[in-house]
Amino acid sequence: MVKFHSVALLAGLSILGSACGTPEPETQDTQQVSFEEFRASAHQEPESGGFVVDGDIFLPTESELREFYEQAVSGIGTQRDSLAVYYSGGRDIKWTASQALNLTYCVSTKFGTHYTRVVNAMRSAAAEWEAAANVKFVHVSSQDSNCTNRNNNVVFDVNQTNSAQYLARAFFPNYGRRDSNVIISTSSFRNISPWTLEGVIRHELGHVLGFRHEHTRLTTTGCYEDNAWRALTPYDASSVMHYPQCSGTQTGDLVLTSTDRSGARALYP
């Protein structure tokens, strides 16, 4: 959910507005960007050293950044049968049935005056996914005072950044513990209407469950990422996982659609 110079397979660097901010005009040309241009356009986090691309996709290492780039230029996904799961190595990237029912997390007390706001937003966003699928997010508040990426008593940590490069970013189920974090920018606590902090987190928890951006499924959205996905439902322009500025039709807060719920149930029955 960030301001990002994205890569489209047949496009150069196209500047997108923040997924939780005012969209900017999108421009395209027919020149494919080089990996060096792609790397330069990605935001490298000073804290983790990882890269954030296409809004809120976190890639821990440069080798994974290159793999993402190579998947993007290798071919366009053609499946159109609203939710698409991360698909790599011939398998869905998802939690096992038992893991999905115990997705423990902590919320750092370093959020300070925003701590309670984040706790409540996480609970609200998690409840939406829990109502849709057989998953359970568990806040382990006893770990909040030691909520770092080195805390192995939880599956993931929720922490804060002052970076203005994005509102929030998350991770996928196959990431190691050090890179399993939901990072929320202090800019998310400002007026981001029509979106809310809860809406931003709903989108990010979709990634935590393994769901890709919906807009990567069609080249006509102008926001193609790569072909590492498998369709779970028909394409849904209103999906919670679809950026509004990428030909999305959800103009209010980022909420789960009935198709999102169907896709979530299909992956986590």
Number of C-alpha atoms within 10 A of each C-alpha: 26 24 24 23 20 22 29 27 23 17 18 20 21 18 18 24 22 20 23 27 18 15 16 12 10 14 12 14 11 10 12 16 18 13 14 9 13 19 17 11 19 19 21 20 15 9 7 11 13 19 21 24 26 24 26 25 20 25 23 21 14 14 10 14 21 16 13 17 20 14 16 21 19 11 12 19 19 12 15 15 13 28 33 31 25 23 18 12 7 8 11 18 21 21 20 10 13 11 14 19 16 16 19 18 26 26 27 21 21 14 18 10 9 13 17 13 14 23 18 13 19 24 16 16 23 20 15 15 22 18 13 19 18 17 24 18 20 17 19 15 16 11 19 20 12 17 24 19 18 14 17 14 15 21 21 27 28 23 23 20 17 11 14 13 20 25 28 28 25 25 25 25 21 14 15 14 16 16 20 24 24 22 20 25 18 17 16 18 14 10 11 16 12 13 18 19 25 22 22 26 27 26 27 27 24 25 24 24 23 23 30 26 27 28 29 27 30 17 16 11 19 23 27 25 26 22 22 23 24 24 22 22 18 15 20 23 20 25 26 27 30 27 31 25 24 21 15 18 14 18 12 13 17 25 20 21 18 14 19 28 20 18 23 29 18 15 20 18 12
